[in-house]
Amino acid sequence: MQFSDVVRRLEGAFTRELPGAAAQAHLAPIPRRQWPDGFREEQVRHAAGLLLVFPTRIGAEPAETAEPDCEAHILLTVRADTLGRHGGQVSLPGGVVDAGETFEQAALREAREEVGLSTDLVRVLGPLTPLDIPVSGFRLHPIVGISERRPQLTPAAHEVARILEPAIEALMAPDCVVHARRARDGVTLTVPGFHLEGVEIWGATAMVLAEFLSLLGWSSRKHL
């Protein structure tokens, strides 16, 4: 998808009601983990992640600025294997919201710290629907932003094993979603996810992407 078209669609989408949890649920693991009995709302820890859209020139070197033939890509990271329960998984750049921060401020700060993103390049469009992650006790607040040029990025040592820059068009391809079986804590799960660039994007990140892509006309029902 062309970068200019993606930006136009996203700008329009954030003036309307978001598809929300219904869109997220199409790429949720089955069975989906719930908050444990007795869990209280005040125990939720808040995290924010940046879903950054930027241009790359089709069939050439990455574009420094958006041009008519630029293709839209997004920024993802592969977490370092040393990062506990979610080590090795694909995620948005993001982390815990510090005291006094907004979700937008936290998402931008974490992107700067994890991949060296120059945040003055980013124009924030708005938040997606918050997503609860009971396995780690977090509520993730995804923030969508755009950069008019491909940013220079450097993975933070001991935090980010690899930076991914998948094309939105590739994520929307009919064969990109694959259903796998995975055992977690003695439970066998059916796990839908995006498979591309030699990696599997599943769990919370896939659920966030399901809502994001639905803003661009993608329907996860076609992949079930």
HELIX and SHEET records of a PDB file:
HELIX    1   1 PHE A    3  ALA A   13  1                                  11    
HELIX    2   2 ALA A   21  ALA A   25  1                                   5    
HELIX    3   3 GLU A   41  GLN A   43  5                                   3    
HELIX    4   4 GLY A   84  HIS A   86  5                                   3    
HELIX    5   5 PHE A  103  VAL A  115  1                                  13    
HELIX    6   6 THR A  119  LEU A  121  5                                   3    
HELIX    7   7 ILE A  168  LEU A  171  1                                   4    
HELIX    8   8 GLY A  203  SER A  214  1                                  12    
HELIX    9   9 SER A  220  HIS A  223  5                                   4    
SHEET    1   A 3 CYS A  70  ILE A  74  0                                        
SHEET    2   A 3 ARG A  45  ARG A  57 -1                                        
SHEET    3   A 3 GLY A  94  VAL A  96 -1                                        
SHEET    1   B 4 CYS A  70  ILE A  74  0                                        
SHEET    2   B 4 ARG A  45  ARG A  57 -1                                        
SHEET    3   B 4 PHE A 138  SER A 147  1                                        
SHEET    4   B 4 VAL A 122  PRO A 127 -1                                        
SHEET    1   C 4 CYS A  70  ILE A  74  0                                        
SHEET    2   C 4 ARG A  45  ARG A  57 -1                                        
SHEET    3   C 4 PHE A 138  SER A 147  1                                        
SHEET    4   C 4 LEU A 131  ILE A 133 -1                                        
SHEET    1   D 3 VAL A  90  SER A  91  0                                        
SHEET    2   D 3 LEU A  76  ARG A  79 -1                                        
SHEET    3   D 3 VAL A 160  LEU A 164 -1                                        
SHEET    1   E 3 VAL A 177  ARG A 184  0                                        
SHEET    2   E 3 VAL A 187  LEU A 196 -1                                        
SHEET    3   E 3 VAL A 199  ILE A 201 -1                                        
END                                                                             
